[in-house]
Amino acid sequence: MSLKIDLKEKEGLVREVTIEIPAETVKSEIEKQLAEVRRKVTLKGFRKGKAPMERIKSIYGNEVKATAADELIKNTYPEAIKEKVIKVAAPPMVTDLKFNDDGSMLYTARVEVMPEIERVDYSGLELVKTEFEVEDHEVEEVVQYYRMRFSDVQKVEREAQNKDVVTVDLKKLHDPKMIMKENAFNDMDIDLGRETTIKEFRERLPGMKAGEEKEIEVKYADDYPDERFAGASIKYLVKVKEVKERVLPEFNDALAKQSGQAETALELKLKIREDIKQEKENQLKKQHKNEIIRQLCRKNEIPIPEAWVDDYLKGVVEDYKKHYPNSDDKKIRESYRETGIDAMRWNLLMYQLSKQENIEVLPSDTENWIKSFAESNGATVEQAREHLNRTGKTEQIREAILEDKVLTFLIDSAEMHNAAPEKKE
């Protein structure tokens, strides 16, 4: 097939490919489609497949031309893209389709192409060197967590206090959205010492004794884990049945053994300190990675296909509206647009930089990752490998390893500065 192909560069990554298909090719495709229609339809007075072609043309001509045009585009567009060596980033939008007087067909495909990256510039990257220590009070907070975790409760004859566990009967008084089917909940334990306990209960139950009642209206947060309650307001009649005091055990060797983390209290404290240190190191590493990505994206502001951005934002809006149905689409798109562009820009830069600097994922890298995964999950290496293959995550692991190696390369290449001393007023 001999095509006439004209390529025009438009703004940004947009290209217009105008393709003219010769008359004989167009005629052949139309005749093929007419024959197919004739074979399938039955016209009054004629046996199936025996209707005169002129009648078929007069009845189905326009429909056949449209079908033929679709087929011609499907067959010629890939050839045109290949001939002009265009790296397409998204499906085309066909415009200006027309059949010429000489029988040829002309159409324009408007398409976005992949951005070209000649070289990734990573010069001049800078990071702030941060020194940190594990404070005693941080260790003590975790010690208290272990004491709380292995604590016991005992009934007391007094007013409820902030750290107590209160057993209550709840009766629903007002539920305008009819979220809850049940009207009453008996013998519920409400732990006033937990931050995850509903705020209104933590604030209004202290001071109440067994036998007392109080109306409490709960306004559930917009991001409440149970989506049914998110943003809702429900009023309860709360009757206190029992107040229980939390009895904390001593932080000793027995508690350490009970935790399953150590044999002695000293060993557990040392482990807590090491865990906090590791967590801080991980946080610092994450901060450095985010900062390196931000700087690299600013130094290499390659354009991103608008079709990619639009697909990303559609997904964000859909996910967001599952939790917040009344949220504004436009505001969501505006809030997440730059985040999405940087994520896609980083992905392109990462792969280009890995080629540029010969950064590869070796079989040993993947094997070490699988071994670590197996150890963390109490499985054998073979079980871990089988699970990862079955769930289709092997390629994701490879990409994660590559990203980590590229980021490590960039962090090692960056210049480290000490944090500026705080100014004393």
Buried (B, 14 or more C-beta within 10 A) or exposed (E): EEEEBEBEEEEEBBBBBBBBBBBEBBEBBBEEBBBEBBEEBEBEEEEEEEBEEEBBBEBBBEEBBEBBBBBBBEEBBEEBBEEEEBEBBBEBEBEEBEBEEEBBBBBBBBBBBBBEBEEBEBEEBEBEEEEEEBEEEBBEEBBEEBBBEBBEBEEBEEBBBEBBBBBBBBBBEEBEEEBBEEEEEEEEEBBBBEEEBBEBBBEBBBEBEBEEEBEBEBBBEEEBEEEEBBBBBBBBBBBBEBBBBBEBBEBEBEBBBEBEEBEEBEBBBEBBBEBBBEEBEEEBBEEBBEBBBEBBBEBBEBBBBBBBBBEBBEEBBEEBEEEBEEEEEEEBBEEBBEEBBBBBBBEBBBBBBBEBBEBEBEEEBBEEBBBEBBEEEEBEEEEBBEBBEEEEEBEEBBBEBBBBBBBBBBBEEBEEEEEEEEEEE
